[in-house]
């Protein structure tokens, strides 16, 4: 996808958009059909697979902006703009939860007019309330937050929820969101389906497009009712020291989040009082239900914890809710059976009864609904998500049970043989592991010996090198001494004089010898010296002209 220039002012800005800051109008969408196709393949748009087919994504044109409305295109179906980062990072899904729709309606703000960090606050608030079993309260949320609109030269940009002074319970999801401004697209229902943001009377549940005057009401503690005050007190006591980490609440596993929240609630007396109160209420309801066995129409029956397939097929008994298959047109063969059942389908009994037909109920109602996409981490804060997760697990369990029943039965003798084979294999495994351990020890010893041998070899090589240098030095000294000796003899023979004798002197151009100490030149002494020099010259190699030039003078 070629991004091109992403900061371009549209050619024709609607006249009633003069209150929008230029940074919004300059943010051209870089989303195209290729990116939308990749998004649908890798991310979930809706909370269920069945909802995915009811909505389509449309790439904006080069002249459309995220703050525009649909009045200029009356033939186009209404839609909402959405930022791409809201889905994978914050877990936002279509349709919005009722709490999210209530917040947008109360604050008179469009989905993309709200900054992504503010969406993080809404999702984190829902998550905490679900884990702590608190009722979702719009007033409690607006007790902690108020909506602000940054202005620049009397023009507005994205609205944000700011923590009211002294009431901080959440950290920012990210200190600064990057590259979200140019990644937006349209979400609309396919033709023939009613979008979630429109009710049966054709009224919109919240503002679809940007509005120039969003605001939120402010609530103080005295403005709240008793239930909302309890929620506020619990959350403030849990965050007395450290606020909830928004990114942790939206990205980590449920078990990790539950453990962290349990640590934070240990210091909250209000949370302990609330749990005790709810426990007492549940006990009173159970006691009231046990006293109305003969009155199945009593309103004090326990709450149904398993969602029925159709509300009109659910009835309450003293032992718990009872589920029945919806009636179908009876054939002549089934008329007698239907009379015995008094017009109802097959009954699986009470879910609390010991003989409740769980297998039949699962096959009838759960198996078809177990194919739900559960890759939506953002829905973990909703009870609906957990119910669907339970349905999926039940469906998988039933499928495994069916596979086990299809396997051929195994005799007791075959089982014993298999046990013996397993024991033999385990013993062989232990022996092999022992041999492997011994081999590893031997290998370690060999490696150690090899390292020592290598060290000794290097040491011997170094010593041999040193000795070689010394020998070469000695040989060089011997050659120099012998060469000097030979040169001295040659000079003596040539000059016919003993240079070191102090009694020799020169008279005119003649050398006067000390005849009483040295023999006459040409005498027997010089003849012997000449013979020795001749023998030495014959035994040593001839010195070339180049070598003679290199010989140092004496």
ZILIN-V460378 format. One record per backbone hydrogen bond with DSSP energy under -1.0 kcal/mol. NH is the residue of the N-H (numbers start at 1). CO is the residue of the C=O. E is the energy in kcal/mol with one decimal. If there is no record, write none. Layout:
nh:NH co:CO e:E
nh:NH co:CO e:E
This chain:
nh:8 co:26 e:-1.2
nh:17 co:14 e:-1.8
nh:20 co:17 e:-1.6
nh:21 co:156 e:-2.8
nh:24 co:21 e:-1.3
nh:25 co:21 e:-1.4
nh:26 co:22 e:-2.7
nh:27 co:24 e:-1.0
nh:28 co:6 e:-2.0
nh:28 co:26 e:-1.5
nh:30 co:182 e:-2.8
nh:36 co:32 e:-2.1
nh:37 co:33 e:-2.4
nh:38 co:34 e:-2.0
nh:39 co:35 e:-2.3
nh:40 co:36 e:-2.3
nh:41 co:37 e:-1.3
nh:42 co:38 e:-1.8
nh:43 co:39 e:-2.6
nh:47 co:94 e:-1.1
nh:54 co:51 e:-1.5
nh:55 co:52 e:-1.0
nh:56 co:188 e:-2.8
nh:58 co:186 e:-2.0
nh:68 co:65 e:-1.9
nh:73 co:70 e:-1.6
nh:76 co:73 e:-1.6
nh:80 co:187 e:-1.9
nh:82 co:185 e:-2.3
nh:84 co:183 e:-2.4
nh:86 co:83 e:-1.1
nh:87 co:84 e:-1.2
nh:89 co:85 e:-1.4
nh:92 co:86 e:-2.3
nh:94 co:45 e:-2.4
nh:101 co:97 e:-2.2
nh:102 co:98 e:-2.3
nh:103 co:99 e:-2.2
nh:104 co:100 e:-2.2
nh:105 co:101 e:-2.3
nh:106 co:102 e:-2.8
nh:107 co:103 e:-2.3
nh:109 co:104 e:-1.8
nh:115 co:159 e:-2.8
nh:118 co:115 e:-1.2
nh:119 co:115 e:-1.4
nh:120 co:116 e:-1.9
nh:121 co:117 e:-1.5
nh:122 co:118 e:-1.9
nh:123 co:119 e:-2.5
nh:124 co:120 e:-2.4
nh:125 co:121 e:-2.4
nh:126 co:122 e:-2.0
nh:127 co:123 e:-2.1
nh:128 co:124 e:-2.6
nh:129 co:125 e:-2.2
nh:130 co:126 e:-2.0
nh:131 co:127 e:-2.4
nh:132 co:128 e:-2.5
nh:134 co:129 e:-3.0
nh:141 co:137 e:-1.8
nh:142 co:138 e:-2.3
nh:145 co:141 e:-1.5
nh:146 co:162 e:-1.9
nh:148 co:160 e:-2.9
nh:152 co:155 e:-2.1
nh:156 co:19 e:-3.3
nh:157 co:150 e:-1.2
nh:159 co:113 e:-2.9
nh:160 co:148 e:-2.3
nh:162 co:146 e:-2.8
nh:164 co:144 e:-2.5
nh:167 co:164 e:-2.2
nh:171 co:244 e:-2.0
nh:183 co:180 e:-1.2
nh:185 co:82 e:-2.0
nh:186 co:58 e:-2.8
nh:187 co:80 e:-2.6
nh:188 co:56 e:-2.0
nh:190 co:54 e:-2.4
nh:193 co:190 e:-1.9
nh:198 co:195 e:-1.5
nh:199 co:203 e:-2.8
nh:202 co:199 e:-1.8
nh:205 co:197 e:-2.2
nh:215 co:107 e:-1.3
nh:223 co:220 e:-1.2
nh:224 co:221 e:-1.2
nh:229 co:225 e:-2.4
nh:230 co:226 e:-1.8
nh:231 co:227 e:-1.9
nh:232 co:228 e:-2.5
nh:233 co:229 e:-2.4
nh:234 co:230 e:-2.2
nh:235 co:231 e:-2.3
nh:236 co:232 e:-2.3
nh:237 co:233 e:-2.3
nh:238 co:234 e:-2.2
nh:239 co:235 e:-1.6
nh:240 co:237 e:-1.1
nh:244 co:169 e:-2.9
nh:249 co:245 e:-2.1
nh:250 co:246 e:-1.4
nh:251 co:247 e:-1.2
nh:252 co:248 e:-2.0
nh:257 co:253 e:-2.3
nh:258 co:254 e:-2.7
nh:259 co:255 e:-2.0
nh:260 co:256 e:-2.3
nh:261 co:257 e:-2.6
nh:262 co:258 e:-2.1
nh:263 co:259 e:-1.5
nh:264 co:260 e:-1.5
nh:265 co:261 e:-2.1
nh:268 co:265 e:-1.6
nh:272 co:268 e:-1.4
nh:273 co:269 e:-2.4
nh:274 co:270 e:-2.4
nh:275 co:271 e:-2.4
nh:276 co:272 e:-2.2
nh:277 co:273 e:-2.4
nh:278 co:274 e:-2.5
nh:279 co:275 e:-2.2
nh:280 co:276 e:-2.1
nh:281 co:277 e:-2.2
nh:282 co:278 e:-2.3
nh:283 co:279 e:-2.2
nh:284 co:280 e:-2.3
nh:285 co:281 e:-2.3
nh:286 co:282 e:-2.4
nh:287 co:283 e:-2.5
nh:288 co:284 e:-2.5
nh:289 co:285 e:-2.4
nh:290 co:286 e:-2.2
nh:292 co:289 e:-1.5
nh:295 co:292 e:-1.2
nh:298 co:295 e:-1.9
nh:313 co:310 e:-1.3
nh:314 co:311 e:-1.4
nh:315 co:322 e:-1.5
nh:322 co:315 e:-2.7
nh:325 co:346 e:-1.1
nh:338 co:334 e:-2.6
nh:339 co:335 e:-1.8
nh:340 co:336 e:-1.7
nh:341 co:337 e:-1.6
nh:342 co:339 e:-1.2
nh:343 co:338 e:-2.3
nh:344 co:341 e:-1.0
nh:348 co:323 e:-1.4
nh:351 co:321 e:-1.5
nh:356 co:353 e:-1.5
nh:357 co:348 e:-1.8
nh:358 co:356 e:-2.0
nh:361 co:357 e:-2.1
nh:362 co:358 e:-2.5
nh:363 co:359 e:-2.5
nh:364 co:360 e:-2.0
nh:365 co:361 e:-2.5
nh:366 co:362 e:-1.4
nh:367 co:362 e:-2.2
nh:372 co:370 e:-1.5
nh:377 co:375 e:-1.0
nh:380 co:377 e:-1.3
nh:382 co:379 e:-2.1
nh:386 co:382 e:-1.4
nh:387 co:383 e:-2.2
nh:388 co:384 e:-2.1
nh:389 co:385 e:-2.2
nh:390 co:386 e:-2.3
nh:391 co:387 e:-2.0
nh:392 co:388 e:-2.4
nh:393 co:389 e:-2.4
nh:394 co:390 e:-2.4
nh:395 co:391 e:-2.4
nh:396 co:392 e:-2.4
nh:397 co:393 e:-2.6
nh:398 co:394 e:-2.3
nh:399 co:395 e:-2.2
nh:400 co:396 e:-2.3
nh:401 co:397 e:-2.2
nh:402 co:398 e:-2.3
nh:403 co:399 e:-2.0
nh:404 co:400 e:-2.2
nh:405 co:401 e:-2.1
nh:406 co:402 e:-1.5
nh:415 co:411 e:-1.8
nh:416 co:412 e:-2.1
nh:417 co:413 e:-2.4
nh:418 co:414 e:-2.5
nh:419 co:415 e:-2.3
nh:420 co:416 e:-2.5
nh:421 co:417 e:-2.6
nh:422 co:418 e:-2.4
nh:423 co:419 e:-2.7
nh:424 co:420 e:-2.8
nh:425 co:421 e:-2.8
nh:426 co:422 e:-2.5
nh:427 co:423 e:-2.4
nh:428 co:424 e:-3.0
nh:429 co:425 e:-2.3
nh:430 co:426 e:-2.2
nh:431 co:427 e:-2.7
nh:432 co:428 e:-2.7
nh:433 co:429 e:-2.3
nh:434 co:430 e:-2.2
nh:435 co:431 e:-2.7
nh:436 co:432 e:-2.6
nh:437 co:433 e:-2.1
nh:438 co:434 e:-2.4
nh:439 co:435 e:-2.8
nh:440 co:436 e:-2.2
nh:441 co:437 e:-2.1
nh:442 co:438 e:-2.7
nh:443 co:439 e:-2.5
nh:444 co:440 e:-2.1
nh:445 co:441 e:-2.1
nh:446 co:442 e:-2.6
nh:447 co:443 e:-2.4
nh:448 co:444 e:-2.1
nh:449 co:445 e:-2.8
nh:450 co:446 e:-2.6
nh:451 co:447 e:-2.1
nh:452 co:448 e:-2.1
nh:453 co:449 e:-2.8
nh:454 co:450 e:-2.3
nh:455 co:451 e:-2.1
nh:456 co:452 e:-2.4
nh:457 co:453 e:-2.5
nh:458 co:454 e:-2.2
nh:459 co:455 e:-2.1
nh:460 co:456 e:-2.7
nh:461 co:457 e:-2.4
nh:462 co:458 e:-2.1
nh:463 co:459 e:-2.3
nh:464 co:460 e:-2.8
nh:465 co:461 e:-2.2
nh:466 co:462 e:-2.0
nh:467 co:463 e:-2.5
nh:468 co:464 e:-2.4
nh:469 co:465 e:-1.9
nh:470 co:466 e:-1.9
nh:471 co:467 e:-2.6
nh:472 co:468 e:-2.4
nh:473 co:469 e:-1.9
nh:474 co:470 e:-2.3
nh:475 co:471 e:-2.6
nh:476 co:472 e:-1.8
nh:477 co:473 e:-1.8
nh:478 co:474 e:-2.3
nh:479 co:475 e:-2.0
nh:480 co:476 e:-1.7
nh:481 co:477 e:-2.3
nh:482 co:478 e:-2.3
nh:483 co:479 e:-2.1
nh:484 co:480 e:-2.2
nh:485 co:481 e:-2.4
nh:486 co:482 e:-2.3
nh:487 co:483 e:-2.2
nh:488 co:484 e:-2.3
nh:489 co:485 e:-2.0
nh:490 co:486 e:-2.1
nh:491 co:487 e:-2.2
nh:492 co:488 e:-2.1
nh:493 co:489 e:-2.3
nh:494 co:490 e:-2.2
nh:495 co:491 e:-2.7
nh:496 co:492 e:-1.6
nh:501 co:498 e:-1.3
nh:505 co:512 e:-1.7
nh:507 co:510 e:-3.0
nh:510 co:507 e:-1.7
nh:512 co:505 e:-3.3
nh:515 co:513 e:-1.3
nh:517 co:514 e:-1.4
nh:518 co:514 e:-2.3
nh:523 co:520 e:-2.2
nh:527 co:523 e:-1.7
nh:528 co:524 e:-2.2
nh:529 co:525 e:-2.2
nh:530 co:526 e:-2.4
nh:531 co:527 e:-2.0
nh:532 co:528 e:-2.3
nh:533 co:529 e:-2.5
nh:534 co:530 e:-2.3
nh:535 co:531 e:-2.4
nh:536 co:532 e:-2.2
nh:537 co:533 e:-2.2
nh:538 co:534 e:-1.9
nh:539 co:535 e:-2.0
nh:540 co:536 e:-1.8
nh:548 co:544 e:-2.4
nh:549 co:545 e:-1.6
nh:550 co:546 e:-1.1
